[in-house]
Every structure is written in structure tokens, then in C-alpha cells.
């Protein structure tokens, strides 16, 4: 059976239009993919990490990846977030496994634009002081570095990105009560400063933000109810200030802002006065 000319022309026209539509769809998908902002929050199970994750999604429009050890808390947080959300159970102290899992999450999300690292090791009364110190170093120092290094390799290669780390005012001076904790937080701040300077000197447009909180109430620790604490910031206020610091790409953000006065005091008070009053 022979096709008439009109049918042949019709088929050709159909295939041309279909090809144009497919190309247009693929191009639009590519553009949309490029416009998606992707953020991973390591330590999203509770505290500042959890609250900032919600703000990045609801106020910042990010597609978020939630990382932590407690899957049930990640799943409950996912239900509170309207944007596309991924979860990944990662223990940052299991370094090789953690790096592999983090890369899997980044691949699943299709890339990475922002990483917030909010990790901490809480004191366990069942462990000895030495064991608690080992855990602090494994999580807050080495674990932080391992996760940051994964992000930085990607950011440097793609010539864009934003690394945000939560350190502490405690890292500005050695506290007699918790020297290992202070040391690990000092590492975070100094490391982030070094990375920032590297990016500046190499003219690579990667942003680095150091978040320095003072006392912040969380679900697990209520500093406002403890004797001897002062200028305690609510979790909601702290999270908003962190979110704003991320949006404005600040180099250093003090949480709350008046903690800069504590910084000045810590940097200027002589040792004999600092030790006479037992620190502050």
C-alpha cells in the first residue's frame, strides 16, 4: 500500500515537531537543574542544625539533604519540610564510611551548593573523661574536617559553593573545664579561616562562614536553666541569625551578636585576671 503525499508530509511534520518538543523539554530540564540550590546539613537531627535546615528549605528555597545518626529524627524533620528532601544516616566519626555515604548523598541530590556542618559530641556520664575526650576529637575535630574536605574538593572543582561551620566562642580561649572541647572548636575556626584565605588568594569564588555561638538553648541542653550562664540565646533566634549570616555570606557570625563583646574580653583580659576569676 502506498502512502499519499499528504500522509508522508504529515508524518514528517509530526516527527519534526516531536523532535523540537523533546529538545525544548530537555533544555528546560537542564536549566531547571542548574537553578536548583542544594544544601546538605550535617547534624540535622537536633539543635541549630535542625532549625537552620528548615529555614534553608522554607525561606531559602533549597533542596536539602539531612544528615545525622538518628534516622527517626531525620525522618520526622523531613515531614516538616516542603521542598525536596533527602535523608542519610551518617556517623562522622566513622571516617571512610562517612565520606563514602556523603558522596552517595551528593550524587543522589545531583550536586552541592552549600554545606552546613553542625556536629558535637555530648558528654556521656557512662564514659570516662578520657573516653569522652576521644569522642569529642573524633566527632568535633576530625569528623568535621573529613566532611568539610569532601565539600571543598567539590566546590574548588566547580568554582562555586559555600561552606558553613559551627564553631564556638569557647574556641577563642582555653577553658580549664573543657580544654579538649575548646581545642576542637578552635581548630574549626582556624581551619575555616585558612580555607577562606586559600580561596581568596587563589581567586576561587567559594564562600566560607564561621558561626560562633555562645550559649544556645537546645532540645537537649537548657543553658538558661543553669547557674552561672549569661546571654543565653533561644534556639529560634540563633537559627534565624545563622540563616541570615548564610544568606549574606558573612565571614564570621557571632550568635547572638553581642557575643562579640565576649570575644573582645577573651582576647584582651590578661591571664592572671582570667584565671583569678575562673574564666568566663
Beta strands, then each sheet from edge to edge (+ up, - down):
strand 1: 38-42
strand 2: 63-68
strand 3: 85-89
strand 4: 114-117
strand 5: 161-166
strand 6: 206-213
strand 7: 252-255
sheet 1: 3+ 2+ 1+ 4+ 5+ 6+ 7+
end
